[in-house]
Amino acid sequence: MKKNLILITALLISVSITGCAGKKAAVQNEIKQVQTQSAGNNDKTDAATETPKTDEASNTVVSEAGYSKYSGRWVTENNLKHDIPFGTVISIKVDKSGELSGTVSDSSSGFGHISNIDIKGKINNNKFSTNFSNDGWDHSGTIELEFKDKQVVLKLSYDKKSENVNSGWGISPGTFNLVNINTPIKRTINDLREGGWKDVEGQCFDVDLNKYGKIKFISETNWNTGFNFYLQDSKGSIAYKFPDLYLNDYQTKNCAIENISAISFTDINNDSLKDVIILYKATDVTKKVPAAICNVFTQKSDGTFVNNSSLNDKINASGSTKDIASIVKFIKEIK
């Protein structure tokens, strides 16, 4: 039977780069992912002014108006802490009445095998159940979800005929306690190392970054999942993780990212806050010529950074990506 190999994207994590990956990231299959609201909106629901009733026995939210807050990506706490892009994940969109659609996914370390199951239906009394007929590896069985306070419990079971089929492959049976990928969590540099992340050589810098003071900006890479960026304090704790890369949404699908060529910390909008400009070395795989792509993160007064997609579009469309100086010059000219 034809195997349905479908990649899981990040979060990100979250996240693999759609159409733009490292030299070895020539993986052809794409993960199915439900479009959800941005991290800043994930916790906003129509029930913001209501007090939801709670079933103390299960600690589940029983107010139907609260179901929409479960929209998003849910991972194990261990994977969240270590920022691991592999393993068991559910990506769902839920309206306030409990209508649900999305995917349950699983992948091995390095995406050696991938499995994905579409799910759709309605939550009743904080529970959802559905059968699946094929996870891409000839398994069938049952998926159950229980919606608790800040947690989704996934129980996945094989039927009898699937128990000895392709053992160790496909969707993993078991019970998994999942948390939203945007859940605040304490990480250290050692946690990232245990998750397989390593420094991008020559692209980690000690900087004085406004609200954070003196801190280390670290560029990290993991397997074929592209790049993540973090701020690391003097004690080795991760003070901040930058949002998903603009590259994941950029429309130059024929561009293969090879590495990071330059990073600059510059106030591009005269608000006295340093922004981050990242320039990537790439190749246009259609024309077979070198290319460069820029990603700008603008800093807000609270110390968070925004992936400025609109500005990135303008910069990359202009071709002003020869170097950091060319990028800054272009930004100043359009302001």
Secondary structure by P-SEA (a helix, b strand, c coil): cccbbbbbbccccccccccccccccccccccbbbbbcccccccccccccccccccccccccccccccccccbbbbcaaaaaacccccbbbbbccccccccccccccccccccbbbbbbbbbbbcccccccccccccccbbbbbbbbbcccbbbbbbbbcccccccccccccccccccccccccbbbbcaaaaaaaccccccccccccccccccbbbbbbbbcccccbbbbbbccccccccccccccccccccccbbbcccccccccccccccbbbbbbbbbbbcccccccbbbbbbbbbccccccccaaaaaaaaaaacccccaaaaaaaaaaac
